[in-house]
């Protein structure tokens, strides 16, 4: 187990110029190794022996063959893969030549870590759900790291030393006892007592400038500041694209994610339109008469200074929104785990929900419906981030987050009283249970809280035992939300829920 501590670097204009050059060289090295890996992957996939072995392995899996037979095929596939230079250590050897060109700026350890990151992407293509490798853009290449604190990017005597460049680390000031500054100072001091594994240099767009930070990667568990109080008992979380519903023995929670975060969507859309106009004005030959980009030819794009200024502003706003959203999720995660340590949530694929629909549907008037789904909602509320934070915080205490099987559990369809599954439209935000009108997401979280040990179904007996307590907590919350005068999202369906007095 490891954790990170991020501190700002006190850079001069000279330091920033050197670091900017090094990030450019790191981006070049990353794309060279990515191009090499893409080429070797294409060649390997065209190899008839490789294709034959893949087909044979698939047949053995379908026939439920012995593990020895499948292991034999895997070993033969590994031999072919390494013959095409597709292994992490072969990437390290390949990167030596590239690193030697920039040896005054990029050390061998940092170059090897860049190669290792590309190898992780190759593994996703070979063994995971990755489809192809992607190249970095210069402004999207945001970090470089070493392998240890003994060479390459090193921390020594309050400074980061990297190839004759020495930059002072901005340590928190002592502050008054009990103040936030004092707590930050104490936390940093406690972190520095851990074993330092390696260091990472990050850059973030702040306004029109890059600001540089160091991330210390320490061994072990973080100090107590990162660990929120964890309660005892069962908790069910129904996570949506923009909302979260939580049920626990002492009450229920229904919130919109990122309510305290300033939404920059309108401003970002305005900047994006300005970027498109600027790019079109400086590259008129790259567009068709209808305004679409020409296809099938290699285009050269000219970028104006105004375009660069707008792009920097866009990255800065995106960084601010992401950082604020993360802080809100950290606080919400602390609130959720304070109610229990036995937490159940559905295993959701938010990546699939981001994709546009393939089929074209039409409204009653004959107009084609939009193919966009939940991409913007997921971007602005980051539901998967909340789950990962909860999982991380529980992991510090050695507690596992239970992810129920969505296909069999079907929390949004099940009724524990009738013991039946009833499919509902997405627009229907309430359901009836034993004559009571309950909010759909809260009821789903209640069912998740009472999950069976198999994580495939809701335990009907547990639901019956705890439903009355849940119903009281549910009614209290819904009545409070209906009467407090706050405008809540329509997805809560508050105006359709009737609570019997």
GILIN-V581702 format. One record per pair of residues at least 12 apart in sequence whose C-alpha atoms are under 6 Angstrom apart, sorted by the first residue. I is the first residue (numbers start at 1). J is the second residue. D is the distance in whole Angstrom. If there is no record, write none. Layout:
i j d
I J D
I J D
This chain:
i j d
1 220 5
2 218 6
2 219 5
2 220 5
3 217 6
3 218 5
4 216 5
4 217 5
5 215 5
5 216 5
6 214 6
6 215 4
7 213 6
7 214 5
8 170 5
8 213 4
9 169 5
9 170 6
9 212 6
9 213 5
10 168 6
10 170 6
22 105 6
31 135 6
88 119 6
91 115 6
92 112 5
107 152 6
109 146 6
109 147 6
110 145 6
110 146 5
142 202 6
142 203 5
143 201 6
143 202 4
144 200 6
144 201 5
145 199 6
145 200 4
146 198 6
146 199 6
147 198 6
148 197 6
148 198 4
149 198 5
172 185 5
195 218 6
195 219 5
196 218 5
197 217 6
197 218 5
198 217 6
199 215 6
199 216 5
199 217 6
200 214 6
200 215 5
201 213 6
201 214 5
205 316 5
206 316 5
207 313 6
207 316 6
208 312 6
228 334 6
229 338 5
230 337 5
230 338 4
231 338 5
231 339 5
231 340 4
231 341 6
232 340 4
232 341 5
233 340 4
233 341 6
233 342 6
234 340 6
234 342 5
234 343 6
234 449 6
235 247 6
235 248 5
235 340 6
235 343 5
235 449 5
236 343 6
236 344 5
236 445 5
236 448 5
236 449 4
237 345 5
237 445 5
238 445 5
241 378 5
242 256 6
242 257 6
242 377 6
242 381 5
243 255 6
243 256 4
243 257 5
245 441 6
245 442 5
246 445 6
247 445 6
247 446 5
251 473 5
257 381 5
258 325 6
258 381 6
261 324 6
329 386 5
333 390 6
343 401 6
344 402 5
344 403 6
344 448 6
345 403 5
346 403 5
346 404 5
346 406 6
347 403 5
353 374 6
354 374 5
354 375 4
356 371 5
356 372 5
356 373 6
357 371 5
404 455 5
405 456 5
408 456 5
409 456 5
409 457 5
411 444 5
412 444 6
416 460 6
429 493 5
450 462 6
